[in-house]
Amino acid sequence: MPLNTPKLYNDIKRAFDAQKNNTDNQDAAIAKIAKDLSMAIDVYVRSATVVTNPGQPVITATTAPGVQVGTTTGPGTGKVT
């Protein structure tokens, strides 16, 4: 599933719109915007599907020759879709 850029945009806009007429405590307004932006970015990043190439099979000194264990090495490659 692709990243939802329109939702991120709307969440960011909503965070600023909610504070644009705020004449109360500026520090509280800044803190609220920061919190809202943090949540919007978190939702945005977590909406991604990460596809990875797991790297190469791990062969250790204790593994018999030609035997591969079920884990893979890093770093591999990947992309966010």
Secondary structure, 3 states (H helix, E strand, C coil): CCCCHHHHHHHHHHHHHCCCCCCCCHHHHHHHHHHHHHHHHHHHHHCCCEEEECCCECCCCCCCCCCCCCCECCCCEEEEC
